[in-house]
Amino acid sequence: MPRTSRPSSAKRSCASSCARSSSATTTSPSGTPYRSPPAVNQAVRYCVHRVKALRRAIKDVFGEHALVHRCHRHKERNVTDLLPERDRDTVRVRIRAAWSLTDPLLAEQRLQLLASELDQTWPDAAGSLRESMDDTLTLMRLGITGRLATTLCSTNPCESMIEIVRYTQRNVKRWQDGDMRKRWTAAGMLVAEQQFRRIIGYRDLAKLVIAIERHALLAALNDQPRQEVAEPVTV
Protein backbone atom coordinates (compact mmCIF):
# COMPACT_ATOMS: atom_id res chain seq x y z
CA MET A 1 0.00 0.00 0.00
CA PRO A 2 1.41 3.44 -0.86
CA ARG A 3 2.38 5.60 2.06
CA THR A 4 -0.41 7.91 3.15
CA SER A 5 0.29 11.42 4.34
CA ARG A 6 -0.53 12.15 7.92
CA PRO A 7 -3.70 14.24 8.46
CA SER A 8 -3.41 17.57 10.17
CA SER A 9 -5.65 16.48 13.06
CA ALA A 10 -3.31 13.59 13.75
CA LYS A 11 -0.31 15.91 13.94
CA ARG A 12 -1.82 17.68 16.91
CA SER A 13 -2.31 14.55 18.98
CA CYS A 14 0.22 12.24 20.54
CA ALA A 15 1.60 9.68 18.09
CA SER A 16 1.71 6.76 20.43
CA SER A 17 -0.61 4.08 21.71
CA CYS A 18 -0.57 2.46 25.10
CA ALA A 19 -4.13 1.72 26.20
CA ARG A 20 -3.56 -1.67 27.74
CA SER A 21 -0.94 -3.77 29.48
CA SER A 22 -0.61 -7.56 29.58
CA SER A 23 2.09 -10.04 30.41
CA ALA A 24 2.56 -11.66 26.97
CA THR A 25 4.68 -9.98 24.29
CA THR A 26 5.18 -11.25 20.73
CA THR A 27 6.76 -9.90 17.55
CA SER A 28 4.99 -8.87 14.37
CA PRO A 29 6.20 -9.96 10.91
CA SER A 30 7.82 -6.54 10.51
CA GLY A 31 9.85 -7.11 13.66
CA THR A 32 7.93 -4.63 15.79
CA PRO A 33 7.01 -5.98 19.25
CA TYR A 34 3.38 -5.88 20.22
CA ARG A 35 1.30 -7.33 23.04
CA SER A 36 -1.02 -10.23 22.43
CA PRO A 37 -4.63 -10.19 23.71
CA PRO A 38 -4.89 -11.21 27.36
CA ALA A 39 -6.74 -14.22 28.61
CA VAL A 40 -10.22 -13.92 30.03
CA ASN A 41 -10.32 -12.63 33.64
CA GLN A 42 -6.80 -11.26 33.36
CA ALA A 43 -6.61 -7.72 34.70
CA VAL A 44 -6.08 -5.18 31.96
CA ARG A 45 -6.21 -1.38 32.16
CA TYR A 46 -8.22 0.47 29.55
CA CYS A 47 -8.64 4.21 29.16
CA VAL A 48 -11.97 4.81 27.49
CA HIS A 49 -14.50 7.43 26.51
CA ARG A 50 -18.27 6.78 26.30
CA VAL A 51 -17.93 4.30 29.10
CA LYS A 52 -21.25 2.45 29.20
CA ALA A 53 -20.97 0.44 25.97
CA LEU A 54 -17.18 0.06 26.05
CA ARG A 55 -17.12 -0.94 29.70
CA ARG A 56 -19.66 -3.69 29.11
CA ALA A 57 -17.71 -4.93 26.09
CA ILE A 58 -14.45 -4.96 28.07
CA LYS A 59 -16.04 -6.93 30.90
CA ASP A 60 -17.64 -9.40 28.49
CA VAL A 61 -14.40 -10.10 26.64
CA PHE A 62 -11.73 -9.79 29.33
CA GLY A 63 -13.65 -10.63 32.50
CA GLU A 64 -14.73 -8.77 35.59
CA HIS A 65 -11.16 -8.08 36.72
CA ALA A 66 -10.41 -5.73 33.81
CA LEU A 67 -9.67 -2.22 35.06
CA VAL A 68 -11.30 0.76 33.36
CA HIS A 69 -9.97 4.31 33.55
CA ARG A 70 -12.20 7.14 32.36
CA CYS A 71 -10.56 9.66 30.04
CA HIS A 72 -9.98 12.85 32.03
CA ARG A 73 -10.16 15.16 29.05
CA HIS A 74 -13.53 13.88 27.85
CA LYS A 75 -14.98 13.80 31.36
CA GLU A 76 -13.80 17.35 31.97
CA ARG A 77 -15.32 18.48 28.68
CA ASN A 78 -18.62 16.74 29.42
CA VAL A 79 -18.93 18.58 32.72
CA THR A 80 -17.84 22.03 31.59
CA ASP A 81 -20.05 21.95 28.48
CA LEU A 82 -23.04 21.95 30.83
CA LEU A 83 -21.86 25.11 32.59
CA PRO A 84 -22.01 28.78 31.57
CA GLU A 85 -18.81 30.32 30.27
CA ARG A 86 -18.20 32.29 33.46
CA ASP A 87 -18.02 29.13 35.62
CA ARG A 88 -16.10 26.78 33.33
CA ASP A 89 -12.56 27.82 34.20
CA THR A 90 -13.18 27.66 37.96
CA VAL A 91 -14.73 24.20 37.80
CA ARG A 92 -12.04 22.95 35.43
CA VAL A 93 -9.30 24.07 37.81
CA ARG A 94 -10.94 22.30 40.76
CA ILE A 95 -11.42 19.08 38.83
CA ARG A 96 -7.81 19.03 37.67
CA ALA A 97 -6.60 19.83 41.18
CA ALA A 98 -8.46 16.79 42.50
CA TRP A 99 -7.02 14.56 39.78
CA SER A 100 -3.51 15.79 40.49
CA LEU A 101 -3.59 14.36 44.02
CA THR A 102 -2.02 11.04 44.96
CA ASP A 103 -4.63 10.00 47.56
CA PRO A 104 -7.72 8.55 45.81
CA LEU A 105 -9.92 8.97 48.88
CA LEU A 106 -9.06 12.64 49.21
CA ALA A 107 -9.52 13.16 45.47
CA GLU A 108 -12.95 11.54 45.60
CA GLN A 109 -13.92 13.77 48.54
CA ARG A 110 -12.91 16.88 46.58
CA LEU A 111 -14.90 15.77 43.55
CA GLN A 112 -17.95 14.88 45.64
CA LEU A 113 -17.77 18.28 47.34
CA LEU A 114 -17.68 20.01 43.96
CA ALA A 115 -20.61 17.92 42.73
CA SER A 116 -22.66 18.81 45.82
CA GLU A 117 -22.00 22.50 45.19
CA LEU A 118 -23.02 22.17 41.55
CA ASP A 119 -26.26 20.50 42.63
CA GLN A 120 -27.51 23.88 43.82
CA THR A 121 -27.06 25.68 40.51
CA TRP A 122 -26.21 23.27 37.70
CA PRO A 123 -27.53 19.78 38.59
CA ASP A 124 -26.86 18.38 35.11
CA ALA A 125 -23.15 19.19 35.45
CA ALA A 126 -23.16 17.63 38.92
CA GLY A 127 -24.68 14.43 37.55
CA SER A 128 -22.14 14.31 34.75
CA LEU A 129 -19.31 14.70 37.27
CA ARG A 130 -20.66 11.87 39.45
CA GLU A 131 -21.07 9.53 36.48
CA SER A 132 -18.16 7.04 36.50
CA MET A 133 -16.32 9.19 39.04
CA ASP A 134 -14.60 6.11 40.46
CA ASP A 135 -13.25 5.25 37.02
CA THR A 136 -11.44 8.59 36.82
CA LEU A 137 -9.36 7.56 39.85
CA THR A 138 -8.24 4.12 38.64
CA LEU A 139 -4.64 5.14 37.95
CA MET A 140 -4.45 6.85 41.33
CA ARG A 141 -5.63 3.69 43.09
CA LEU A 142 -2.96 1.72 41.27
CA GLY A 143 -0.31 4.11 42.56
CA ILE A 144 0.62 5.43 39.10
CA THR A 145 1.73 9.05 39.24
CA GLY A 146 4.00 11.48 37.43
CA ARG A 147 4.58 11.56 33.69
CA LEU A 148 3.14 8.13 33.00
CA ALA A 149 -0.12 9.06 34.73
CA THR A 150 -0.28 12.25 32.67
CA THR A 151 0.06 10.19 29.49
CA LEU A 152 -2.41 7.45 30.37
CA CYS A 153 -5.10 9.59 31.98
CA SER A 154 -6.63 10.37 28.57
CA THR A 155 -7.29 8.67 25.26
CA ASN A 156 -4.96 11.06 23.40
CA PRO A 157 -2.20 8.42 22.87
CA CYS A 158 -4.48 6.29 20.70
CA GLU A 159 -6.54 9.00 18.99
CA SER A 160 -3.73 9.79 16.55
CA MET A 161 -3.79 6.18 15.35
CA ILE A 162 -7.58 6.25 15.03
CA GLU A 163 -7.42 9.42 12.91
CA ILE A 164 -4.83 7.86 10.62
CA VAL A 165 -6.97 4.73 10.21
CA ARG A 166 -9.94 6.90 9.26
CA TYR A 167 -7.81 8.86 6.82
CA THR A 168 -6.55 5.66 5.19
CA GLN A 169 -10.14 4.47 4.69
CA ARG A 170 -11.45 7.82 3.45
CA ASN A 171 -11.97 6.70 -0.17
CA VAL A 172 -13.60 3.36 0.60
CA LYS A 173 -17.31 3.73 -0.14
CA ARG A 174 -18.67 0.22 -0.52
CA TRP A 175 -18.05 -1.95 2.53
CA GLN A 176 -18.81 -5.59 1.78
CA ASP A 177 -18.36 -7.47 5.05
CA GLY A 178 -16.68 -7.46 8.44
CA ASP A 179 -13.48 -9.00 7.10
CA MET A 180 -13.04 -6.12 4.69
CA ARG A 181 -13.35 -3.64 7.55
CA LYS A 182 -10.76 -5.57 9.53
CA ARG A 183 -8.32 -5.62 6.61
CA TRP A 184 -8.59 -1.87 6.05
CA THR A 185 -8.32 -1.16 9.75
CA ALA A 186 -5.18 -3.29 9.93
CA ALA A 187 -3.78 -1.47 6.90
CA GLY A 188 -4.41 1.88 8.53
CA MET A 189 -2.76 0.73 11.75
CA LEU A 190 0.35 -0.33 9.80
CA VAL A 191 0.52 3.16 8.33
CA ALA A 192 0.13 4.68 11.80
CA GLU A 193 2.78 2.32 13.18
CA GLN A 194 5.46 4.17 11.21
CA GLN A 195 4.88 7.21 13.43
CA PHE A 196 4.70 5.48 16.81
CA ARG A 197 7.06 6.81 19.44
CA ARG A 198 7.80 5.93 23.04
CA ILE A 199 5.16 7.33 25.31
CA ILE A 200 6.12 9.90 27.91
CA GLY A 201 6.87 8.07 31.15
CA TYR A 202 7.53 4.70 29.51
CA ARG A 203 10.19 3.88 32.10
CA ASP A 204 7.43 3.43 34.70
CA LEU A 205 5.38 0.96 32.63
CA ALA A 206 6.77 -1.91 34.70
CA LYS A 207 5.15 -0.35 37.78
CA LEU A 208 1.82 -0.31 35.95
CA VAL A 209 2.12 -3.98 34.99
CA ILE A 210 2.99 -4.96 38.58
CA ALA A 211 0.07 -2.93 39.95
CA ILE A 212 -2.37 -4.54 37.51
CA GLU A 213 -1.12 -8.04 38.30
CA ARG A 214 -1.43 -7.30 42.02
CA HIS A 215 -5.01 -6.20 41.47
CA ALA A 216 -5.76 -9.40 39.53
CA LEU A 217 -4.28 -11.54 42.28
CA LEU A 218 -6.28 -9.84 45.02
CA ALA A 219 -9.46 -10.03 42.96
CA ALA A 220 -8.92 -13.75 42.35
CA LEU A 221 -8.39 -14.38 46.06
CA ASN A 222 -11.59 -12.51 46.88
CA ASP A 223 -13.51 -14.61 44.35
CA GLN A 224 -12.43 -17.93 45.87
CA PRO A 225 -14.75 -17.85 48.94
CA ARG A 226 -17.71 -17.07 46.67
CA GLN A 227 -16.93 -20.04 44.46
CA GLU A 228 -16.55 -22.35 47.43
CA VAL A 229 -19.90 -21.29 48.83
CA ALA A 230 -21.59 -21.79 45.47
CA GLU A 231 -20.32 -25.38 45.07
CA PRO A 232 -22.83 -28.07 46.15
CA VAL A 233 -21.74 -30.37 48.96
CA THR A 234 -22.58 -34.08 48.92
CA VAL A 235 -22.64 -35.91 52.25
N, C-alpha and C positions, 0 to 999 in steps of 0.2 A: 504494500500500500504506500502511495507517495506520502511524503511528510506533510503534515497539515500545520499551517501557521497557528500560533497560539492566539486565542481571542483576547481582546482587550480586557474583558471582565476577569479572565483567568489571571492576567498579569497582576491584578490588584490583590489577589488572594494568595495565601501561602501555598507553595507548590510542594506539598508533602502530604502523606496520608499515614495516619497512625490512629485508627479508630478502635483497634482491638488488640489484645495481647493473648497469646496462647503459648504452650510449652513446645509445640512441634514446629520445626523450621525445615523447609525443603528448598530446592533450587529449581528455578524455571529453566526452560531450554536455552534461554539467552544468557544464563549464568547469573541472573539476578536473584538473590535470596528472597523468599516470601514465606509467609506463615500459612500453614494448612488449616482448614476449618477444624475447630475443636470438637471434641466428643460431646454428646448430650450430657447435660448436668455439670459440665466443666464451667467454672466461673470465668466469664469474659467481661471486659468493660467496654461498653458502647457509649458514645456521645451522640445523642440524637436530638432531632427537632420533630415536632408533631408527634408527641410521645405515645398517644393512645394506641394507634395502629402498630407503630414500630415496636413498642414495648411488648405487645401481645405476640407479635411475630418472633421477637427475640426469645421470649419465654417458651413459645411453642417449639422452636427449633433447637435452642441451646439449653433448655431446662430452667428451673426456677432459681438456680444459683447465679445466673447471669446478672452482672451488675449494669445498671443503666445510669448514665450521667446526663442530665438535661443541659443543653447548650445554653450557656450564660447569655450570649449575645441575643439569641432569639427570645429567650425569656424576658430579658431586659426590654427588648423592643415591644413585646406583647403587652407588657405592663405600661410602659410610657406612652404607647399609642392611645391608651384609654384615658390619658390625662390631658389637661389643657397645657399649652405651651409654657405658661409661667411656672408650672409645678414640675415639669419633666426633669430639669437639671437637678433639682434638689432630691427628688426620689431616686434618680439614677446614681447620684453620689452615695446615697445611703445604702442602696442595694450593693453597689460595688465594694463599699466599705465592709459590709457583712461578709461578702464572698472572699475578701482578702484576709480574713482571720484564719487562724489555724485550729481553733476549737469549734467543732461542729455544733455543739450544744449552744455555745454563746452566739454563733452565727444564726442558728435557728431562732433564738430568742430575739435577736435584732430584727430579723425578717418578720417574725410574728408581730412584734411591736409596730413595725411600719404598716403591716396589713391591718391591724386594729385601728390605727390612725386613719388609714384610707377608707375604712368602713364608714366613717362619719360623712365623708364628702364624695368619694368616688368608689362606691362598692364594687363596681365591675373591675376596676384595677386591683382592688384588694383580693377579689376572687381569683384573678389571673395570677397574682403573686403567690397565693396559697396553692394553686394547682401544681402538683409535682414538685413542691418545695423541697422535699426530702431528696429528690433526685438531683437537685442542684448542688448538694453537699456531698455527693458520693466520693469525689476525689479527696475532699477534706477528711472524711471518715477513714479513708485508706491511708492517710498520712502523707499524701503527695502534695508537695508545696513547691514554691519557687518557679523556675522557668518552665519546667515540664508541666506543672499545673496550669500555667498561663497558656501553654500550647494546647493542652487537651481539654480545657474547659469549654471550648466551642467547637463547632463543626467546620471551622475555617480550613483546617489542614486537608480535608477531603473535598471541599467544594470546588477547588481548582480542578481536580481530576474530573468531577462531575460536569463542569462547564466544558472541558475539553472533549469529553465523551459526547455531549450534546452537539458541540460544534462539528465533530467528525461525522455525526449522523444527520447533519442539517439538510442534505440533499436526498435523503431516502424518504420516499413518499408512499410507497406501497409495501407495507409490512405483511409478510405472508404467515409466519408462525412464530412461536416462542423461540425456536432454535435460531432463527434469523436475528431476532433481537439480541440474543446472547452473543452471537458471533460479532455483531457490530459493536456491542458494548465492550467485548474483549478487545476488539481492534482499537477502539477509542482509548481504552486503558493502556494499551501498549504505546500509543502515541504519547499519552500523558506520562508514562513511565520515564521517558527520556528527560523529563524536567524534574523528576523527584530529587529532593535534597534531604539531608538529615534534618530532622525536626529540632527545634530549639529545646534544649534540655534532654537530649537523647541519652546522655550519660547516666541519667537517673531512671531509665526504663527498667533496669533490673529491679529497682525498688518497687516499681509498679507491679511487675510480674510476681514478686514475692508476696506483696500485699494481697493480690488477687488469689494466689494459691492458698494463703492463710485463710482468707474469707471462705474459699471453697471447702477447706478442711473443717473449719468450725461449723459451717452449714451442714456438712455431711454428718458430723458428730451429733448435731442437734436433731437430725432426721432419724437417727437410729432408734431412739426410744419410741417414736411414733410408729415405726415399722414393726417393732417388737410387740407393741400393744395391738396392732392391727392383725397380727398373725393368729390364726385359730390354734387352740391348744387341745390336744387329744389326750384323755386320761385312760 
